[in-house]
Amino acid sequence: MGQVTYTDDVRDALFTAVVGDVLDELGRTRQFLPASIRPLQPHHKVMGRAMPVRIADVFGPNSRPFGRLTEALDQLEPGEVYLAAAGRAQCAAWGEILTETSMRRGAVGAVLDSYHRDTAKILKLDWPVFSWGPYAQDAQLRTQVLDYRVPVQIGQVLVHPGDLVFGDIDGVVVVPAEIEAEVIELALQRATAENQVLESIRQGMSSTDAFAHYGIL
């Protein structure tokens, strides 16, 4: 894909708050996905390339159950994040088999503007899944995948294929590819600076003086 692959050290050093703060400073103030999208496990982080998937509502049996779902799964590439923009149907857009398939393809996580199911089995796999939460209602009669690797909008965020998706317990933020290098560099600098602020406060500096000195709170 010709894009930068980040090390685990970079992923571990960053967190959504610092990435979001940098995006705000650069004028990209609408890059967080809705707060309802949460990780299954508090320790899970995801950092990878968006493979956006567009899901639509259907009503009852149709000639192509699940639409292009299996096709989308089989097109996942290593380092990608399956990112689903779903319709309004109250059903699960993800489950155990989809998780296993994505893992075998080398994908690094799934981010769903919808529910998931098979929670106990997914938890055993310890692979990052972000969703509205667990709900076992099946998708076959209710939704289908219309297209994939196309731009999608989730909440206020327009996501393009290849954008950088970063998620942790505090949410999911999308970094546009055209400013990605700048954002990552500044976020790493800010994370280091925040550690310096914390150390100064632990050494007795007041929060007022720390903010005046570092400009970070």
Sequence and secondary structure as in RCSB ss.txt:
>XXXX:A:sequence
MGQVTYTDDVRDALFTAVVGDVLDELGRTRQFLPASIRPLQPHHKVMGRAMPVRIADVFGPNSRPFGRLTEALDQ
LEPGEVYLAAAGRAQCAAWGEILTETSMRRGAVGAVLDSYHRDTAKILKLDWPVFSWGPYAQDAQLRTQVLDYRV
PVQIGQVLVHPGDLVFGDIDGVVVVPAEIEAEVIELALQRATAENQVLESIRQGMSSTDAFAHYGIL
>XXXX:A:secstr
       HHHHHH  HHHHHHHHHHTT    B  TT EESSTT  EEEEEEEEEEEE  S  SSTEETHHHHHHT
  TTEEEEEE  S  SBS  HHHHHHHHHHT  EEEESSBB  HHHHHHHT  EEES B    STTTEEEEEESS
 EEETTEEE TT EEEEETTEEEEE GGGHHHHHHHHHHHHHHHHHHHHHHHTT  HHHHHHHH   
